[in-house]
């Protein structure tokens, strides 16, 4: 029997929600994979709860994704924690009511496309990669989580990076991070049965969100990757030195090298081209 697959998604609707390119990219990527899920919980976050027009746009964005299942949509006022607020509410404080495998995502990059100093093409590929390398290989994720492929891990995500202790001092400090690892961009799967066992065994301690980087750092607070079953993994178990990779600024050559290291780069390139064609 396959594991139940739940999507938890934070959708921030800013004033430029309709025109912001990041939201268009996220929509096309999520629409392609929406039918792998059995249910979904969306949070529509707005700065002003009285802005019914913007809330309506967010709900329409979600409902037009398709998907052969019922969607739960919560309307929330945006906070300084952004997606971390949804992560805390829907997973951290609600994991007892979840089962199977949960995928957490959000519309990363809306501010990035308004920043002229960033490489927007690199951000585009980053967003695409967070979907492709998580959702294209869902059978691999499930096989790892249920122990059929190898010792099960607790988290599986994209762009797994490791930070040296020196770098941690100036990159949103991670004093309680066991491994110095994080999934850059905060897109990852959670193995709920394994996670619950780790809570029972005391491996996972009770913590509260303390910054907007919390959800990105959370898996590395308690788990490592130096052996199968240590807790953290990714497609082909790819992990990269954060000092050598800047996903905000990479050109085509750097992306080609990264893609080869992650694996299935030709398929990823085809996916990028497909999404790019549909957002023109």
C-alpha positions in Angstrom: 0.0 0.0 0.0 1.4 3.4 -1.0 1.9 6.1 1.6 -0.6 9.0 1.8 0.8 12.2 0.3 -0.2 15.5 1.7 0.8 18.9 0.4 1.2 21.8 2.8 1.7 25.0 0.9 2.1 28.7 1.9 1.0 31.1 -0.8 1.9 34.7 0.0 -0.2 37.1 -2.0 1.5 40.5 -2.3 0.2 43.5 -4.1 1.9 42.3 -7.4 0.6 38.7 -7.0 -0.9 38.5 -10.5 2.1 39.9 -12.4 5.0 38.6 -10.2 6.9 36.1 -12.4 7.7 33.9 -9.4 4.0 33.2 -8.9 3.6 32.2 -12.5 6.5 29.8 -12.3 5.3 28.2 -9.1 1.8 27.8 -10.6 3.1 26.0 -13.7 5.4 23.8 -11.8 2.8 22.8 -9.1 0.1 22.3 -11.7 2.3 19.7 -13.5 2.6 17.6 -10.3 -0.6 18.3 -8.4 -2.1 14.9 -9.0 0.6 13.0 -7.1 -1.0 14.3 -3.9 -4.0 12.8 -2.0 -4.9 16.0 -0.2 -3.7 19.5 0.3 -3.7 22.3 2.9 -3.1 25.7 1.5 -2.5 29.0 3.4 -3.3 32.2 1.6 -1.4 34.9 3.4 -2.1 38.6 2.8 -0.9 41.8 4.4 -4.5 43.1 4.7 -7.3 40.7 5.5 -9.8 43.2 4.2 -8.3 42.9 0.7 -11.0 40.5 -0.7 -9.8 41.0 -4.3 -6.3 39.7 -3.5 -7.7 36.9 -1.4 -9.9 35.9 -4.3 -6.9 35.9 -6.6 -5.1 33.5 -4.3 -8.0 31.2 -4.0 -8.5 31.1 -7.8 -4.7 30.4 -8.2 -5.1 27.3 -5.9 -8.4 26.0 -7.3 -7.3 26.3 -10.9 -4.3 24.0 -10.2 -6.6 21.0 -10.6 -6.0 17.9 -8.6 -8.4 15.0 -7.9 -8.8 15.7 -4.2 -10.3 18.2 -1.8 -8.3 21.2 -0.9 -8.4 23.0 2.4 -7.7 26.7 2.2 -6.9 28.9 5.2 -6.8 32.7 4.9 -4.2 34.3 7.3 -2.7 37.7 7.8 0.9 37.7 6.7 3.5 37.9 9.5 7.2 38.6 9.6 7.7 34.8 9.7 6.1 34.3 6.3 6.0 30.6 5.4 7.5 29.7 8.8 4.1 30.6 10.3 2.4 28.0 8.1 5.1 25.4 8.7 4.7 25.8 12.5 0.9 25.7 12.4 0.3 23.0 9.9 3.3 20.7 10.6 5.2 21.5 13.8 2.2 21.8 16.0 0.0 19.4 14.0 2.2 16.4 13.1 0.2 14.1 15.4 -2.8 14.6 13.0 -0.7 13.8 9.9 0.3 10.5 8.4 2.1 9.1 5.4 4.4 11.6 3.7 4.1 15.4 3.7 5.5 17.9 1.2 6.1 21.4 2.3 6.5 24.3 -0.2 5.8 28.0 -0.7 6.0 30.6 -3.4 9.7 31.3 -2.9 11.2 34.1 -4.9 8.5 36.8 -5.1 10.9 39.4 -3.7 13.8 38.1 -5.7 12.1 39.0 -9.0 11.7 42.6 -7.8 15.5 42.8 -7.1 17.5 44.0 -10.1 20.7 42.9 -8.5 19.9 39.2 -8.7 20.1 36.9 -11.6 16.5 36.2 -12.4 17.3 33.3 -14.7 19.1 31.6 -11.9 16.2 32.1 -9.5 13.9 30.7 -12.2 16.0 27.5 -12.4 16.2 27.3 -8.6 12.4 27.4 -8.4 12.0 24.8 -11.1 14.6 22.6 -9.4 12.7 22.6 -6.1 9.7 21.0 -7.9 11.5 18.7 -10.3 14.0 17.1 -8.0 11.3 16.6 -5.3 8.2 15.6 -7.3 9.5 13.9 -10.4 11.0 11.2 -8.2 8.2 10.7 -5.8 8.5 6.9 -6.1 12.1 7.2 -5.0 11.1 9.3 -2.0 8.4 6.8 -1.0 10.8 3.9 -1.4 13.3 5.5 0.9 10.6 6.5 3.4 9.0 3.1 3.6 12.4 1.3 3.8 12.0 -0.6 0.5 15.0 1.0 -1.1 17.2 1.4 1.9 17.2 2.6 5.5 14.5 5.2 5.8 15.3 8.9 6.3 13.1 11.5 7.9 13.5 14.3 5.3 14.1 14.3 1.5 14.5 17.6 -0.2 16.2 19.7 -2.8 19.4 21.8 -2.8 20.7 20.3 0.4 23.7 22.5 1.4 26.2 22.3 4.2 27.5 25.4 6.0 30.8 25.4 7.8 30.8 26.6 11.4 32.7 29.7 10.3 30.1 30.6 7.7 27.3 29.9 10.2 28.5 32.9 12.2 27.3 35.3 9.6 24.7 33.4 7.5 21.6 33.7 9.7 23.3 32.0 12.7 22.4 28.4 13.3 23.7 27.8 16.9 21.5 24.8 17.5 21.9 23.2 14.1 23.4 19.8 14.6 24.7 19.3 11.1 25.0 22.7 9.5 22.8 21.3 6.7 19.7 22.9 5.3 17.5 22.6 2.2 18.0 25.9 0.5 14.6 27.3 -0.5 12.6 25.2 2.0 11.1 22.6 -0.2 11.1 19.1 1.2 9.3 15.9 2.0 8.7 14.7 5.6 8.4 11.0 6.6 5.7 11.3 9.2 5.8 7.8 10.8 9.6 8.1 11.2 9.3 11.7 12.5 6.8 10.6 15.1 9.1 7.8 16.2 12.0 10.3 16.5 9.9 12.5 18.7 9.0 9.6 20.9 12.6 8.6 21.2 13.7 12.1 22.1 15.7 12.6 19.0 13.5 15.6 18.0 13.2 18.2 20.8 10.3 20.7 21.1 11.4 24.0 19.6 9.6 27.2 18.6 10.1 29.2 15.4 12.4 32.1 16.1 13.0 33.6 12.6 11.9 33.5 9.0 14.7 31.0 8.3 13.4 28.5 10.8 11.7 26.1 8.4 14.8 26.0 6.2 17.0 25.2 9.1 14.7 22.8 11.0 15.6 19.5 9.4 19.3 20.1 10.2 18.6 20.9 13.8 18.2 17.2 14.6 19.5 15.2 11.7 22.5 14.6 9.5 23.3 12.8 6.3 26.6 10.8 6.8 24.9 7.5 6.5 21.6 6.2 5.1 19.0 6.6 7.7 20.8 9.5 9.4 17.7 11.7 8.6 18.5 13.9 5.6 18.7 13.0 2.0 18.0 14.2 -1.5 17.8 12.8 -5.1 21.0 10.9 -5.6 21.9 12.0 -2.0 23.3 15.2 -3.6 24.7 17.7 -1.1 26.7 20.8 -1.8 29.1 23.2 -0.1 27.2 26.4 0.5 30.4 28.5 0.0 30.7 27.3 -3.6 27.1 27.8 -4.8 25.0 31.0 -4.9 21.6 30.0 -6.3 20.7 33.7 -6.7 23.5 34.5 -9.1 24.5 31.4 -11.1 25.0 31.5 -14.9 24.3 28.7 -17.3 27.8 27.0 -16.9 27.5 26.9 -13.2 24.0 25.5 -13.4 25.1 22.8 -15.9 27.8 21.7 -13.4 25.3 21.7 -10.6 22.7 19.8 -12.7 25.2 17.1 -13.6 26.0 16.7 -9.9 22.4 16.4 -9.0 21.7 13.9 -11.8 19.1 13.6 -14.6 20.2 17.0 -15.9 18.8 16.4 -19.4 15.4 15.7 -18.0 15.7 18.8 -15.7 16.6 20.9 -18.7 13.6 19.6 -20.6 11.4 20.5 -17.6 12.9 24.0 -17.5 12.2 24.5 -21.2 8.6 23.3 -20.8 7.9 25.7 -17.9 9.7 28.6 -19.7 7.6 28.0 -22.8 4.4 28.2 -20.8 5.2 31.4 -18.9 6.1 33.5 -22.0 
